[in-house]
Amino acid sequence: MPIFSANLIDGLSSNKKKLQKDIESSPVIVALLAPKIGYLKSAELFKESLKTGKTIRQLVVSKKLLTNKQVDSLFK
C-alpha cells in the first residue's frame, strides 16, 4: 500500500470552488428546495440553471425566494 499511497493519493487535493458550484447546480437541490418553495418552482429553477449556467442558489437568491442563509441551512 505505501507505493499506492505515494504514487496516487499523496498530494491529491480537491477544487473546492468547482465542488461548491457542482453542488449548487445539482438536481438534488430541487428536492431540498421543494418543501420551502414548492416542487414546480424548484424544477423551473433547475431548468433555468441549465439554460443560463447560473447555479440554483444564485437563481433562488436573485429572485428573492430565499436568502443565502436560508439556502445554507438546507445543507446542514
Residue frames as a rotation matrix with the C-alpha (Angstrom) as fourth column:
MET 1
0.550 0.835 0.000 0.00
0.835 -0.550 0.000 0.00
0.000 0.000 -1.000 0.00
PRO 2
0.169 -0.504 -0.847 2.83
0.346 -0.775 0.529 2.50
-0.923 -0.382 0.043 0.55
ILE 3
-0.827 -0.469 0.309 3.56
0.426 -0.165 0.889 2.57
-0.366 0.867 0.337 -3.20
PHE 4
-0.131 0.880 0.456 -0.12
0.920 -0.064 0.388 3.16
0.370 0.470 -0.801 -3.96
SER 5
0.638 0.372 -0.675 -0.27
0.675 -0.692 0.256 5.99
-0.371 -0.619 -0.692 -1.44
ALA 6
-0.147 -0.819 -0.554 2.96
0.292 -0.572 0.767 7.57
-0.945 -0.049 0.323 -2.57
ASN 7
-0.900 -0.315 0.302 2.15
0.343 -0.082 0.936 7.43
-0.270 0.945 0.182 -6.28
LEU 8
-0.502 0.778 0.378 -1.58
0.592 -0.010 0.806 8.04
0.630 0.628 -0.456 -6.37
ILE 9
0.453 0.810 -0.373 -3.00
0.811 -0.200 0.550 9.51
0.370 -0.551 -0.748 -3.19
ASP 10
-0.007 -0.525 -0.851 -0.34
0.774 -0.542 0.327 11.75
-0.633 -0.657 0.410 -1.68
GLY 11
-0.865 -0.405 -0.296 -0.66
0.200 -0.820 0.536 15.28
-0.460 0.405 0.791 -2.95
LEU 12
-0.466 0.780 0.418 -4.24
0.713 0.051 0.699 14.96
0.524 0.624 -0.580 -4.16
SER 13
-0.835 0.299 -0.462 -6.43
0.150 -0.684 -0.714 17.93
-0.529 -0.666 0.526 -3.38
SER 14
-0.066 0.902 0.427 -9.94
0.956 0.179 -0.231 18.98
-0.284 0.393 -0.874 -4.23
ASN 15
-0.857 -0.051 0.513 -11.07
0.280 -0.882 0.379 22.01
0.433 0.468 0.770 -6.18
LYS 16
-0.658 0.590 -0.467 -13.44
0.581 0.003 -0.814 23.45
-0.479 -0.807 -0.345 -3.56
LYS 17
-0.536 0.469 -0.702 -14.89
-0.529 -0.835 -0.153 26.15
-0.658 0.289 0.695 -5.83
LYS 18
-0.661 0.257 -0.705 -15.75
-0.595 0.393 0.701 23.57
0.457 0.883 -0.107 -8.50
LEU 19
-0.803 0.356 -0.479 -17.26
0.505 0.832 -0.230 21.22
0.317 -0.426 -0.847 -5.95
GLN 20
-0.630 0.576 -0.521 -19.38
0.212 -0.518 -0.829 24.02
-0.747 -0.633 0.204 -4.47
LYS 21
-0.510 0.430 -0.745 -20.65
-0.810 -0.531 0.248 25.02
-0.289 0.730 0.619 -7.93
ASP 22
-0.751 0.204 -0.628 -21.44
-0.206 0.831 0.517 21.40
0.627 0.518 -0.582 -8.75
ILE 23
-0.763 0.480 -0.433 -23.40
0.632 0.414 -0.655 21.02
-0.135 -0.773 -0.619 -5.52
GLU 24
-0.485 0.570 -0.663 -25.29
-0.064 -0.779 -0.624 24.27
-0.872 -0.261 0.414 -6.07
SER 25
-0.433 0.310 -0.847 -26.19
-0.899 -0.216 0.381 23.17
-0.065 0.926 0.372 -9.61
SER 26
-0.998 -0.059 -0.036 -27.21
-0.061 0.998 0.029 19.63
0.034 0.031 -0.999 -8.70
PRO 27
-0.311 0.944 -0.114 -30.76
-0.284 0.023 0.959 18.39
0.907 0.330 0.260 -9.31
VAL 28
-0.363 0.136 -0.922 -30.70
0.794 0.563 -0.230 17.14
0.488 -0.815 -0.312 -5.71
ILE 29
-0.983 -0.024 -0.182 -31.27
0.118 -0.842 -0.526 20.75
-0.140 -0.538 0.831 -4.67
VAL 30
-0.492 0.870 -0.029 -34.74
-0.432 -0.215 0.876 20.54
0.756 0.444 0.482 -6.24
ALA 31
0.099 0.513 -0.852 -35.67
0.501 0.714 0.488 18.02
0.860 -0.475 -0.187 -3.55
LEU 32
-0.551 -0.377 -0.744 -34.17
0.834 -0.231 -0.501 20.18
0.017 -0.897 0.441 -0.81
LEU 33
-0.991 0.134 -0.010 -35.95
-0.134 -0.989 0.057 23.32
-0.002 0.058 0.998 -2.03
ALA 34
-0.552 0.825 -0.120 -39.34
0.209 0.276 0.938 21.73
0.807 0.493 -0.324 -2.68
PRO 35
-0.053 0.594 -0.803 -40.62
0.982 0.176 0.065 21.97
0.180 -0.785 -0.593 0.92
LYS 36
-0.473 -0.230 -0.850 -39.66
0.533 -0.843 -0.068 25.66
-0.702 -0.486 0.522 1.01
ILE 37
-0.597 0.160 -0.786 -40.71
-0.512 -0.831 0.219 26.97
-0.618 0.533 0.578 -2.42
GLY 38
0.525 0.842 0.127 -42.63
-0.480 0.416 -0.772 24.08
-0.703 0.344 0.623 -3.96
TYR 39
0.023 -0.520 0.854 -41.62
0.419 0.781 0.464 21.35
-0.908 0.348 0.236 -6.34
LEU 40
0.640 0.280 0.716 -42.76
0.763 -0.115 -0.636 23.10
-0.096 0.953 -0.287 -9.53
LYS 41
0.945 -0.327 0.004 -40.83
-0.327 -0.944 -0.053 26.29
0.021 0.049 -0.999 -8.74
SER 42
0.274 -0.879 0.390 -37.77
-0.386 0.271 0.882 24.22
-0.881 -0.393 -0.265 -7.81
ALA 43
0.147 -0.157 0.977 -37.98
0.701 0.713 0.009 22.29
-0.697 0.684 0.215 -11.08
GLU 44
0.908 0.202 0.368 -38.35
0.405 -0.654 -0.639 25.55
0.111 0.729 -0.676 -13.05
LEU 45
0.729 -0.684 -0.026 -35.24
-0.595 -0.653 0.468 26.92
-0.337 -0.326 -0.884 -11.37
PHE 46
0.081 -0.700 0.710 -33.31
0.088 0.714 0.694 23.77
-0.993 0.006 0.119 -12.26
LYS 47
0.436 0.146 0.888 -34.29
0.863 0.211 -0.459 24.12
-0.254 0.967 -0.034 -15.92
GLU 48
0.988 -0.064 0.141 -33.36
-0.023 -0.961 -0.275 27.80
0.153 0.268 -0.951 -15.86
SER 49
0.482 -0.865 0.139 -29.98
-0.465 -0.119 0.877 26.97
-0.743 -0.487 -0.459 -14.32
LEU 50
0.085 -0.417 0.905 -29.27
0.612 0.738 0.283 24.58
-0.786 0.530 0.318 -17.19
LYS 51
0.652 0.252 0.715 -30.13
0.747 -0.374 -0.550 27.28
0.128 0.893 -0.432 -19.75
THR 52
0.930 -0.170 0.326 -28.29
-0.172 -0.985 -0.022 30.15
0.325 -0.035 -0.945 -18.09
GLY 53
0.100 -0.932 -0.348 -25.34
0.338 0.361 -0.869 28.40
0.936 -0.031 0.351 -16.47
LYS 54
-0.221 -0.100 0.970 -26.18
-0.768 -0.595 -0.237 30.03
0.601 -0.797 0.055 -13.14
THR 55
-0.937 -0.078 -0.340 -26.36
0.137 0.813 -0.566 27.88
0.321 -0.577 -0.751 -10.05
ILE 56
0.004 0.980 -0.199 -29.71
0.639 0.151 0.754 27.13
0.769 -0.131 -0.625 -8.49
ARG 57
-0.039 -0.101 -0.994 -28.54
0.941 -0.338 -0.003 29.02
-0.335 -0.936 0.108 -5.40
GLN 58
-0.920 -0.356 -0.166 -27.82
0.278 -0.889 0.365 32.12
-0.277 0.289 0.916 -7.49
LEU 59
-0.632 0.742 0.224 -31.28
0.126 -0.187 0.974 31.97
0.764 0.644 0.025 -9.02
VAL 60
0.138 0.700 -0.701 -33.06
0.869 0.254 0.425 31.38
0.475 -0.667 -0.573 -5.71
VAL 61
-0.215 -0.309 -0.926 -31.29
0.806 -0.592 0.011 34.30
-0.551 -0.744 0.376 -4.05
SER 62
-0.978 -0.208 0.007 -31.54
0.172 -0.790 0.588 36.68
-0.117 0.577 0.809 -7.03
LYS 63
-0.430 0.895 0.115 -35.28
0.155 -0.052 0.987 36.04
0.889 0.442 -0.116 -7.26
LYS 64
-0.654 0.052 0.755 -35.54
-0.677 -0.486 -0.553 36.64
0.338 -0.872 0.353 -3.50
LEU 65
0.317 0.729 -0.607 -37.16
-0.301 0.684 0.664 33.28
0.899 -0.028 0.436 -2.90
LEU 66
0.829 -0.191 -0.526 -34.73
0.555 0.402 0.728 32.53
0.072 -0.895 0.440 -0.07
THR 67
0.744 -0.664 0.073 -31.73
-0.666 -0.729 0.155 34.26
-0.050 -0.164 -0.985 1.47
ASN 68
0.010 -0.845 -0.535 -28.20
-0.543 0.444 -0.712 32.86
0.840 0.298 -0.454 1.31
LYS 69
-0.665 -0.245 0.706 -28.54
-0.747 0.225 -0.626 31.97
-0.006 -0.943 -0.332 4.98
GLN 70
0.299 0.864 0.404 -31.75
-0.754 0.473 -0.455 30.02
-0.585 -0.169 0.793 4.31
VAL 71
0.709 -0.119 -0.695 -30.12
-0.523 0.573 -0.631 28.15
0.474 0.811 0.344 1.43
ASP 72
-0.402 -0.915 0.043 -27.12
-0.654 0.254 -0.713 27.36
0.641 -0.315 -0.700 3.65
SER 73
-0.348 0.317 0.882 -29.46
-0.845 0.302 -0.441 25.87
-0.406 -0.899 0.163 6.25
LEU 74
0.709 0.633 -0.312 -30.75
-0.704 0.609 -0.364 23.37
-0.040 0.478 0.877 3.67
PHE 75
0.322 -0.693 -0.645 -27.29
-0.347 0.547 -0.762 21.78
0.881 0.469 -0.064 3.52
LYS 76
-0.515 -0.521 0.680 -26.98
-0.800 0.007 -0.600 21.24
0.308 -0.853 -0.421 7.29
